[in-house]
Amino acid sequence: QAQLAESGGGLVQPGGSLRLSCAGSGFTLEYNTIGWFRQAPGKEREVVACISSSDSSTYYADSVKGRFTISRDNAKNTVYLQMNRLKPEDTAVYYCGADIEAMGVSIISNEYTYWGQGTQVTVSS
């Protein structure tokens, strides 16, 4: 059974850093496009970053470009989201998802097949 599990969220001060992990089980993340999305209270789920299955090309939302980095560790079957210079507006529940049909980057949440349970990130002083 394919599953994703996020970890690494928490409370951090503005300007701080966190690294989120998305661990896969039951399938190989390396062969799938993996995306990080977030959802703040009262807002729709939005894409944050994505890494493609075909050539590991990446996509970043404008709001996080230059601050966040998505990467894979294939040996650990894990995708990471390194978040630096965090801002209060980054506060949200962060989810990782797998789009098992995409070859390139995928930024539409409805196209994702598997989701983790989410991890809360709170940026506050």
Z-matrix of the N, CA and C atoms (Angstrom, degrees):
N
C 1 1.448
C 2 1.525 1 109.26
N 3 1.340 2 115.74 1 124.86
C 4 1.457 3 120.43 2 -178.21
C 5 1.526 4 110.39 3 -74.46
N 6 1.328 5 115.37 4 131.51
C 7 1.461 6 120.41 5 178.95
C 8 1.519 7 110.25 6 -143.16
N 9 1.330 8 115.01 7 151.94
C 10 1.455 9 122.66 8 173.15
C 11 1.521 10 108.24 9 -125.07
N 12 1.317 11 115.79 10 143.68
C 13 1.466 12 119.65 11 179.79
C 14 1.518 13 109.04 12 -138.15
N 15 1.333 14 115.74 13 119.09
C 16 1.456 15 121.13 14 177.13
C 17 1.524 16 110.84 15 -89.15
N 18 1.311 17 115.32 16 152.04
C 19 1.466 18 121.76 17 173.39
C 20 1.522 19 108.58 18 -154.78
N 21 1.319 20 115.43 19 166.31
C 22 1.458 21 119.96 20 174.97
C 23 1.507 22 115.50 21 105.70
N 24 1.315 23 117.52 22 -3.17
C 25 1.451 24 119.34 23 178.13
C 26 1.516 25 111.85 24 -71.95
N 27 1.331 26 115.27 25 173.29
C 28 1.453 27 119.81 26 179.07
C 29 1.507 28 111.94 27 162.80
N 30 1.316 29 114.77 28 -167.79
C 31 1.465 30 122.58 29 178.85
C 32 1.522 31 109.08 30 -100.00
N 33 1.313 32 116.65 31 129.13
C 34 1.459 33 121.06 32 -179.31
C 35 1.524 34 108.78 33 -141.18
N 36 1.312 35 116.00 34 149.95
C 37 1.456 36 120.53 35 178.53
C 38 1.532 37 110.63 36 -77.70
N 39 1.313 38 117.49 37 154.54
C 40 1.470 39 119.44 38 174.56
C 41 1.521 40 111.36 39 -53.64
N 42 1.324 41 115.18 40 137.29
C 43 1.458 42 120.50 41 -176.58
C 44 1.516 43 113.95 42 91.00
N 45 1.321 44 116.86 43 -10.45
C 46 1.448 45 121.25 44 -178.48
C 47 1.521 46 113.08 45 -82.69
N 48 1.333 47 114.93 46 -175.88
C 49 1.461 48 121.58 47 -176.76
C 50 1.521 49 111.18 48 -132.02
N 51 1.318 50 115.19 49 152.24
C 52 1.457 51 123.61 50 171.39
C 53 1.521 52 108.06 51 -143.35
N 54 1.324 53 115.77 52 152.40
C 55 1.453 54 120.35 53 171.56
C 56 1.521 55 108.95 54 -121.61
N 57 1.313 56 115.92 55 117.71
C 58 1.450 57 121.96 56 176.86
C 59 1.525 58 109.59 57 -91.63
N 60 1.329 59 115.23 58 144.38
C 61 1.454 60 121.70 59 177.61
C 62 1.519 61 109.84 60 -118.95
N 63 1.325 62 115.37 61 143.68
C 64 1.463 63 122.33 62 175.67
C 65 1.523 64 106.47 63 -126.82
N 66 1.326 65 115.88 64 103.69
C 67 1.460 66 121.20 65 -177.30
C 68 1.520 67 110.26 66 -97.76
N 69 1.310 68 115.28 67 132.10
C 70 1.455 69 120.03 68 179.74
C 71 1.517 70 111.61 69 -101.22
N 72 1.328 71 114.95 70 148.84
C 73 1.460 72 121.43 71 172.84
C 74 1.519 73 108.18 72 -142.17
N 75 1.325 74 116.02 73 145.68
C 76 1.453 75 120.17 74 179.73
C 77 1.518 76 114.61 75 83.28
N 78 1.329 77 117.10 76 -8.15
C 79 1.461 78 121.46 77 174.79
C 80 1.531 79 108.23 78 -160.38
N 81 1.336 80 115.26 79 166.78
C 82 1.455 81 120.75 80 -173.61
C 83 1.525 82 110.49 81 -100.80
N 84 1.325 83 116.20 82 116.99
C 85 1.460 84 120.14 83 -177.04
C 86 1.521 85 112.05 84 -64.37
N 87 1.323 86 116.74 85 -30.56
C 88 1.472 87 121.05 86 -176.98
C 89 1.525 88 111.43 87 -56.47
N 90 1.323 89 117.64 88 -30.81
C 91 1.459 90 121.52 89 -174.55
C 92 1.533 91 112.87 90 -94.87
N 93 1.325 92 115.94 91 11.03
C 94 1.458 93 120.44 92 -177.78
C 95 1.519 94 111.23 93 -132.83
N 96 1.332 95 114.58 94 149.90
C 97 1.454 96 119.53 95 172.15
C 98 1.525 97 108.58 96 -74.60
N 99 1.317 98 116.02 97 127.23
C 100 1.462 99 122.06 98 -177.43
C 101 1.525 100 109.40 99 -116.49
N 102 1.304 101 115.43 100 133.06
C 103 1.456 102 120.57 101 179.79
C 104 1.514 103 111.96 102 -124.64
N 105 1.318 104 114.93 103 148.97
C 106 1.465 105 122.04 104 169.76
C 107 1.531 106 107.34 105 -107.01
N 108 1.312 107 115.59 106 129.12
C 109 1.447 108 122.65 107 177.49
C 110 1.524 109 108.20 108 -124.13
N 111 1.309 110 116.60 109 164.24
C 112 1.458 111 120.19 110 174.73
C 113 1.516 112 109.88 111 -142.09
N 114 1.319 113 114.32 112 154.24
C 115 1.461 114 120.42 113 179.01
C 116 1.514 115 109.11 114 -140.24
N 117 1.314 116 115.19 115 117.51
C 118 1.457 117 121.84 116 176.08
C 119 1.529 118 108.69 117 -92.99
N 120 1.330 119 117.94 118 158.02
C 121 1.471 120 120.65 119 -179.80
C 122 1.520 121 111.59 120 -55.65
N 123 1.319 122 115.31 121 130.09
C 124 1.454 123 120.58 122 177.99
C 125 1.513 124 115.44 123 77.93
N 126 1.330 125 116.47 124 4.45
C 127 1.464 126 120.13 125 -178.77
C 128 1.527 127 110.39 126 -121.49
N 129 1.333 128 114.78 127 160.77
C 130 1.454 129 119.48 128 177.41
C 131 1.520 130 110.96 129 -77.48
N 132 1.327 131 115.38 130 157.96
C 133 1.451 132 120.40 131 175.05
C 134 1.531 133 109.33 132 -66.33
N 135 1.311 134 116.69 133 132.64
C 136 1.456 135 120.79 134 -178.74
C 137 1.522 136 111.11 135 -128.01
N 138 1.318 137 114.58 136 148.53
C 139 1.454 138 118.93 137 178.61
C 140 1.517 139 109.90 138 -72.87
N 141 1.322 140 115.06 139 141.63
C 142 1.458 141 121.95 140 176.52
C 143 1.519 142 109.70 141 -109.18
N 144 1.336 143 116.10 142 -50.85
C 145 1.459 144 121.34 143 -178.40
C 146 1.518 145 108.75 144 -157.87
N 147 1.323 146 115.06 145 157.91
C 148 1.456 147 120.45 146 -178.02
C 149 1.524 148 108.85 147 -149.25
N 150 1.335 149 116.03 148 145.91
C 151 1.456 150 120.70 149 174.95
C 152 1.521 151 107.79 150 -129.10
N 153 1.330 152 115.84 151 129.43
C 154 1.463 153 119.59 152 -171.82
C 155 1.520 154 111.79 153 -80.92
N 156 1.322 155 114.54 154 160.15
C 157 1.458 156 120.97 155 179.02
C 158 1.526 157 111.75 156 -80.07
N 159 1.332 158 116.36 157 -32.19
C 160 1.460 159 119.63 158 -170.09
C 161 1.523 160 113.12 159 -74.44
N 162 1.335 161 116.09 160 -50.42
C 163 1.468 162 118.78 161 -174.62
C 164 1.518 163 112.63 162 -134.85
N 165 1.335 164 115.23 163 14.70
C 166 1.470 165 121.20 164 -179.04
C 167 1.523 166 112.53 165 57.36
N 168 1.322 167 117.05 166 26.22
C 169 1.458 168 117.87 167 171.67
C 170 1.521 169 108.65 168 -67.29
N 171 1.313 170 115.78 169 156.21
C 172 1.460 171 120.22 170 -173.24
C 173 1.520 172 111.91 171 -125.21
N 174 1.326 173 113.83 172 157.69
C 175 1.466 174 122.30 173 175.11
C 176 1.518 175 107.44 174 -132.61
N 177 1.319 176 116.32 175 141.40
C 178 1.467 177 121.61 176 174.93
C 179 1.521 178 109.80 177 -132.11
N 180 1.310 179 115.45 178 138.94
C 181 1.458 180 119.28 179 171.69
C 182 1.530 181 108.51 180 -64.71
N 183 1.320 182 116.18 181 148.56
C 184 1.463 183 120.21 182 -178.42
C 185 1.531 184 111.69 183 -56.82
N 186 1.317 185 115.65 184 -33.85
C 187 1.466 186 119.93 185 -175.38
C 188 1.524 187 113.40 186 -68.72
N 189 1.337 188 117.24 187 -17.18
C 190 1.467 189 120.01 188 -177.84
C 191 1.519 190 112.57 189 -119.20
N 192 1.311 191 117.31 190 -4.93
C 193 1.462 192 121.26 191 -176.89
C 194 1.528 193 110.06 192 -58.19
N 195 1.326 194 115.83 193 132.22
C 196 1.456 195 120.78 194 -179.07
C 197 1.518 196 114.00 195 87.56
N 198 1.331 197 117.62 196 -12.08
C 199 1.469 198 121.46 197 179.56
C 200 1.524 199 112.46 198 -114.37
N 201 1.327 200 117.15 199 -33.89
C 202 1.466 201 122.18 200 -177.11
C 203 1.525 202 109.28 201 -109.01
N 204 1.352 203 114.91 202 149.04
C 205 1.457 204 121.18 203 177.11
C 206 1.520 205 109.56 204 -136.96
N 207 1.328 206 115.74 205 128.15
C 208 1.465 207 121.30 206 176.52
C 209 1.523 208 108.24 207 -100.94
N 210 1.338 209 116.51 208 140.09
C 211 1.465 210 120.25 209 -178.95
C 212 1.520 211 109.86 210 -152.85
N 213 1.315 212 114.90 211 163.70
C 214 1.470 213 121.32 212 178.86
C 215 1.523 214 110.72 213 -116.67
N 216 1.333 215 116.26 214 147.60
C 217 1.468 216 122.56 215 164.23
C 218 1.520 217 105.18 216 -123.56
N 219 1.317 218 115.82 217 95.87
C 220 1.467 219 119.67 218 -173.38
C 221 1.527 220 112.02 219 -65.31
N 222 1.311 221 117.14 220 -32.11
C 223 1.468 222 120.17 221 179.46
C 224 1.529 223 111.23 222 -63.55
N 225 1.338 224 115.83 223 -30.95
C 226 1.465 225 120.70 224 -179.76
C 227 1.521 226 112.16 225 -98.62
N 228 1.347 227 116.76 226 -0.40
C 229 1.459 228 121.13 227 -178.18
C 230 1.534 229 110.16 228 53.07
N 231 1.310 230 114.78 229 47.72
C 232 1.467 231 121.44 230 -173.06
C 233 1.526 232 110.06 231 -137.83
N 234 1.321 233 114.81 232 143.09
C 235 1.467 234 122.39 233 172.45
C 236 1.523 235 107.45 234 -116.13
N 237 1.324 236 115.81 235 137.88
C 238 1.461 237 121.42 236 -177.27
C 239 1.520 238 111.01 237 -113.15
N 240 1.313 239 115.03 238 156.07
C 241 1.459 240 122.01 239 169.68
C 242 1.526 241 106.62 240 -129.88
N 243 1.318 242 115.43 241 104.22
C 244 1.458 243 120.63 242 176.16
C 245 1.514 244 108.40 243 -85.22
N 246 1.315 245 116.74 244 122.73
C 247 1.459 246 122.21 245 -176.05
C 248 1.524 247 108.88 246 -117.95
N 249 1.309 248 115.97 247 115.79
C 250 1.463 249 122.58 248 179.66
C 251 1.513 250 110.15 249 -115.72
N 252 1.324 251 115.61 250 162.26
C 253 1.477 252 122.87 251 178.64
C 254 1.518 253 110.31 252 47.90
N 255 1.310 254 115.63 253 51.23
C 256 1.463 255 121.01 254 -176.62
C 257 1.511 256 111.60 255 -65.25
N 258 1.333 257 114.60 256 147.29
C 259 1.457 258 122.91 257 -178.99
C 260 1.523 259 109.41 258 -121.68
N 261 1.316 260 118.25 259 157.02
C 262 1.469 261 120.17 260 177.62
C 263 1.528 262 112.25 261 -55.24
N 264 1.306 263 118.06 262 -32.89
C 265 1.462 264 120.17 263 -179.18
C 266 1.536 265 112.71 264 -73.44
N 267 1.321 266 117.88 265 -4.94
C 268 1.462 267 121.09 266 172.50
C 269 1.524 268 112.16 267 -82.48
N 270 1.314 269 116.95 268 -6.43
C 271 1.456 270 121.29 269 179.55
C 272 1.517 271 110.95 270 -61.93
N 273 1.332 272 116.48 271 124.62
C 274 1.460 273 122.19 272 -177.67
C 275 1.525 274 108.88 273 -179.26
N 276 1.319 275 115.11 274 171.09
C 277 1.464 276 120.46 275 165.86
C 278 1.526 277 106.97 276 -87.29
N 279 1.314 278 115.49 277 127.55
C 280 1.464 279 121.57 278 -178.50
C 281 1.525 280 109.65 279 -102.62
N 282 1.325 281 115.11 280 131.84
C 283 1.455 282 122.42 281 -179.37
C 284 1.532 283 109.71 282 -121.73
N 285 1.325 284 116.19 283 144.21
C 286 1.459 285 118.67 284 167.00
C 287 1.528 286 108.08 285 -108.10
N 288 1.314 287 114.15 286 148.37
C 289 1.445 288 120.90 287 -179.25
C 290 1.519 289 110.82 288 -139.38
N 291 1.321 290 114.84 289 160.54
C 292 1.462 291 121.27 290 177.35
C 293 1.517 292 109.59 291 -122.19
N 294 1.338 293 115.73 292 123.95
C 295 1.465 294 121.14 293 173.16
C 296 1.518 295 106.19 294 -99.80
N 297 1.322 296 116.69 295 101.37
C 298 1.463 297 120.60 296 -170.33
C 299 1.533 298 112.49 297 -78.24
N 300 1.349 299 117.32 298 -8.72
C 301 1.464 300 119.48 299 -179.20
C 302 1.517 301 112.94 300 -104.07
N 303 1.311 302 117.52 301 -14.72
C 304 1.462 303 120.11 302 -176.55
C 305 1.525 304 110.87 303 -76.14
N 306 1.324 305 114.93 304 145.48
C 307 1.456 306 120.42 305 172.11
C 308 1.520 307 110.42 306 -102.18
N 309 1.310 308 116.05 307 -34.51
C 310 1.453 309 120.91 308 177.86
C 311 1.514 310 110.37 309 -104.79
N 312 1.329 311 115.43 310 -160.78
C 313 1.464 312 118.56 311 177.59
C 314 1.529 313 109.40 312 -68.52
N 315 1.313 314 115.27 313 154.41
C 316 1.455 315 121.65 314 -176.71
C 317 1.519 316 107.83 315 -139.86
N 318 1.325 317 117.29 316 119.91
C 319 1.466 318 120.70 317 -174.27
C 320 1.515 319 113.36 318 -115.45
N 321 1.348 320 117.58 319 5.78
C 322 1.454 321 121.90 320 -179.60
C 323 1.520 322 108.63 321 -101.18
N 324 1.316 323 117.75 322 116.84
C 325 1.464 324 120.62 323 -173.83
C 326 1.523 325 112.27 324 -63.00
N 327 1.349 326 117.57 325 -32.67
C 328 1.466 327 119.96 326 -178.42
C 329 1.526 328 112.82 327 -65.16
N 330 1.307 329 117.49 328 -16.49
C 331 1.461 330 121.02 329 -179.19
C 332 1.522 331 112.74 330 -88.39
N 333 1.323 332 116.34 331 -3.80
C 334 1.453 333 120.17 332 -178.98
C 335 1.519 334 110.63 333 -86.84
N 336 1.343 335 115.36 334 139.85
C 337 1.460 336 121.64 335 -175.01
C 338 1.528 337 112.30 336 -92.65
N 339 1.316 338 115.96 337 -45.07
C 340 1.465 339 120.13 338 -175.61
C 341 1.522 340 109.79 339 -117.26
N 342 1.336 341 114.75 340 144.24
C 343 1.468 342 122.07 341 179.30
C 344 1.514 343 110.32 342 -134.75
N 345 1.316 344 115.23 343 148.64
C 346 1.451 345 119.99 344 169.76
C 347 1.519 346 110.35 345 -84.03
N 348 1.335 347 115.35 346 -177.31
C 349 1.465 348 120.44 347 -175.46
C 350 1.523 349 112.42 348 -85.65
N 351 1.333 350 116.42 349 -12.69
C 352 1.460 351 121.18 350 178.99
C 353 1.516 352 112.54 351 95.00
N 354 1.325 353 114.74 352 153.61
C 355 1.465 354 121.62 353 176.32
C 356 1.525 355 108.22 354 -138.58
N 357 1.322 356 116.08 355 134.66
C 358 1.468 357 121.23 356 -175.19
C 359 1.525 358 110.53 357 -81.35
N 360 1.319 359 115.04 358 131.45
C 361 1.461 360 121.94 359 171.96
C 362 1.518 361 107.50 360 -118.80
N 363 1.322 362 116.37 361 123.36
C 364 1.460 363 121.80 362 179.21
C 365 1.523 364 108.64 363 -123.98
N 366 1.320 365 115.19 364 122.24
C 367 1.461 366 121.03 365 179.48
C 368 1.519 367 107.27 366 -111.29
N 369 1.326 368 115.03 367 110.39
C 370 1.460 369 119.68 368 -174.72
C 371 1.516 370 110.00 369 -159.33
N 372 1.325 371 114.95 370 147.90
C 373 1.459 372 119.36 371 175.61
C 374 1.518 373 110.92 372 -94.04
